[in-house]
Amino acid sequence: MTTSSRLTREEVIAKYGPLPDPLWTPEVEARFFAGLPEKIPRHSSGVDDEKTMLIREFAKQTLKAERLRDGYVSTLGAILGLFADADSIGDECLFSQRDDGLGSAKTIRTIQAQMVCSGHLVREVRTQGHGFVGEVLIYSPLPSYRHRKATTDYLEDSYRATEGDSQELRTSNNLSPDDVPH
């Protein structure tokens, strides 16, 4: 005679399932859901005509966008709002393609591709949790040095910006202390 130690599905649910709260009635649940605020996307503030015009101009000139539908303009406005938030606190900005508060996934992917080409977004490899490491697109208000190109103009500007910052008196190595003017 063998006895099985396996429980049936119903026995597992009865033994390990959550205990229903006797105070949680359908009436209480209805009042709870009725009291919740309406769902409002995070960056869905209305954009006036002047802001729309500026967003369209930015999209045409900087991102080289050709078709500017209303959904594209509102999504771009929401993304630029995220960038402004990142600029104000000096942090970087990550946003998901699946963020319904910004716009459709296809529009967000289009804007991301355009911003990578224009240099507003940078591709970096980062850990994304659960042992997964992958490439993400990041907006950072202060571009890190590894993404800047060391052109002659850039080096000249950097040198001129820091010229004269040293507190030490610069003298040649071949001068003796008697030759230095006082």
C-alpha positions as CSV (number, residue, x, y, z in Angstrom):
1,M,0.0,0.0,0.0
2,T,1.6,3.2,-1.2
3,T,0.4,6.6,-0.1
4,S,1.0,9.5,-2.4
5,S,2.4,12.6,-0.7
6,R,1.4,14.8,-3.7
7,L,-1.5,17.2,-3.1
8,T,-4.1,17.9,-5.7
9,R,-4.5,21.4,-7.2
10,E,-7.5,22.1,-5.0
11,E,-5.7,21.0,-1.8
12,V,-2.7,23.2,-2.7
13,I,-5.0,26.2,-3.2
14,A,-6.8,25.5,0.0
15,K,-3.6,25.0,2.0
16,Y,-1.3,27.7,0.6
17,G,-3.7,30.2,-1.1
18,P,-4.4,33.7,0.3
19,L,-7.0,34.0,2.9
20,P,-9.9,36.2,1.8
21,D,-10.5,39.2,4.0
22,P,-13.9,39.0,5.5
23,L,-14.2,42.9,5.6
24,W,-13.5,43.2,1.8
25,T,-16.9,43.0,0.3
26,P,-18.0,43.8,-3.2
27,E,-19.5,47.1,-1.9
28,V,-16.1,48.1,-0.3
29,E,-14.3,47.2,-3.5
30,A,-16.7,49.3,-5.6
31,R,-16.2,52.3,-3.3
32,F,-12.4,51.8,-3.4
33,F,-12.3,51.8,-7.2
34,A,-14.7,54.7,-7.5
35,G,-12.5,56.8,-5.2
36,L,-9.4,56.3,-7.3
37,P,-8.3,59.3,-9.4
38,E,-8.7,59.2,-13.2
39,K,-5.7,57.9,-15.1
40,I,-3.7,60.8,-16.4
41,P,-0.5,60.2,-18.4
42,R,2.5,61.8,-16.7
43,H,3.5,64.2,-19.5
44,S,0.2,64.8,-21.2
45,S,-0.1,68.5,-20.6
46,G,-1.7,70.4,-23.3
47,V,0.7,72.0,-25.7
48,D,-0.1,75.5,-27.0
49,D,0.4,76.7,-30.5
50,E,3.7,78.4,-29.8
51,K,5.2,75.3,-28.2
52,T,3.9,73.1,-31.0
53,M,5.6,75.5,-33.5
54,L,8.9,75.2,-31.6
55,I,8.7,71.4,-31.4
56,R,8.0,71.2,-35.1
57,E,10.9,73.5,-35.9
58,F,13.2,71.4,-33.7
59,A,12.0,68.2,-35.4
60,K,12.6,69.6,-38.9
61,Q,16.0,71.3,-38.3
62,T,17.7,69.2,-35.7
63,L,16.1,65.7,-36.1
64,K,15.6,66.0,-39.9
65,A,12.0,64.8,-39.5
66,E,9.8,65.0,-42.6
67,R,6.3,63.9,-41.6
68,L,5.1,65.7,-38.5
69,R,1.8,64.2,-37.4
70,D,0.1,65.4,-34.3
71,G,1.0,62.1,-32.4
72,Y,4.7,62.6,-33.3
73,V,4.7,66.2,-32.1
74,S,3.0,65.4,-28.8
75,T,5.3,62.4,-28.2
76,L,8.4,64.5,-29.0
77,G,7.1,67.2,-26.7
78,A,6.7,64.7,-23.9
79,I,10.2,63.3,-24.5
80,L,11.7,66.8,-24.5
81,G,9.9,67.4,-21.3
82,L,11.7,64.4,-19.8
83,F,15.0,65.9,-21.1
84,A,14.1,69.2,-19.4
85,D,13.5,67.4,-16.1
86,A,16.9,65.6,-16.5
87,D,18.6,68.9,-17.2
88,S,17.1,70.6,-14.2
89,I,18.5,68.1,-11.8
90,G,21.6,67.3,-13.7
91,D,20.7,63.6,-14.2
92,E,20.5,61.3,-17.2
93,C,17.2,60.3,-18.8
94,L,16.1,56.8,-19.7
95,F,12.7,56.2,-21.2
96,S,11.0,53.0,-22.4
97,Q,9.6,52.4,-25.8
98,R,6.5,50.9,-24.1
99,D,5.6,54.0,-22.1
100,D,2.0,54.7,-23.0
101,G,2.2,58.1,-21.3
102,L,4.6,59.3,-24.0
103,G,3.1,57.9,-27.1
104,S,3.0,54.8,-29.3
105,A,6.0,52.4,-29.4
106,K,6.6,53.0,-33.1
107,T,6.7,56.8,-32.7
108,I,9.1,56.5,-29.7
109,R,11.4,54.2,-31.7
110,T,11.4,56.7,-34.6
111,I,12.3,59.6,-32.4
112,Q,15.0,57.5,-30.6
113,A,16.6,56.7,-34.0
114,Q,16.5,60.3,-35.0
115,M,18.0,61.5,-31.7
116,V,20.8,58.9,-32.0
117,C,21.7,60.3,-35.4
118,S,21.6,63.9,-34.1
119,G,23.7,63.0,-31.0
120,H,21.0,63.7,-28.3
121,L,20.9,60.0,-27.3
122,V,24.0,57.9,-26.7
123,R,24.1,54.1,-26.8
124,E,25.6,52.5,-23.7
125,V,25.8,48.9,-22.4
126,R,24.3,48.6,-19.0
127,T,23.1,45.9,-16.7
128,Q,19.3,45.8,-16.8
129,G,18.6,43.4,-13.9
130,H,18.2,39.6,-13.6
131,G,21.7,39.2,-15.0
132,F,20.8,40.7,-18.4
133,V,23.2,43.2,-19.9
134,G,22.2,45.1,-22.9
135,E,22.4,48.3,-24.9
136,V,20.2,51.3,-23.7
137,L,19.8,54.8,-25.1
138,I,20.6,57.5,-22.7
139,Y,20.2,61.3,-22.7
140,S,22.6,63.1,-20.5
141,P,22.7,66.8,-20.1
142,L,26.5,66.9,-19.7
143,P,28.0,64.6,-22.3
144,S,30.8,62.5,-20.9
145,Y,34.3,62.9,-22.2
146,R,34.4,59.5,-23.9
147,H,31.8,60.7,-26.4
148,R,33.5,63.9,-27.3
149,K,35.8,64.0,-30.3
150,A,39.2,65.5,-29.6
151,T,39.3,67.8,-32.6
152,T,41.8,70.6,-32.9
153,D,39.1,73.2,-32.2
154,Y,37.9,71.4,-29.2
155,L,41.4,71.1,-27.7
156,E,42.1,74.8,-28.4
157,D,38.8,75.8,-26.8
158,S,39.6,73.6,-23.8
159,Y,43.0,75.1,-23.4
160,R,41.8,78.6,-23.7
161,A,39.0,77.9,-21.2
162,T,41.5,76.7,-18.6
163,E,44.3,79.1,-19.5
164,G,45.4,81.2,-16.5
165,D,43.5,79.1,-14.0
166,S,46.7,77.9,-12.3
167,Q,47.7,79.8,-9.1
168,E,51.4,79.0,-9.6
169,L,53.7,81.3,-11.3
170,R,55.0,79.5,-14.4
171,T,58.7,79.7,-15.0
172,S,61.1,77.9,-17.2
173,N,63.1,75.1,-15.8
174,N,66.4,76.6,-16.8
175,L,65.9,79.8,-14.7
176,S,67.5,80.2,-11.3
177,P,65.6,81.9,-8.5
178,D,67.8,85.0,-8.9
179,D,66.5,85.4,-12.5
180,V,62.8,85.4,-11.6
181,P,61.4,89.0,-11.3
182,H,59.9,89.9,-8.0
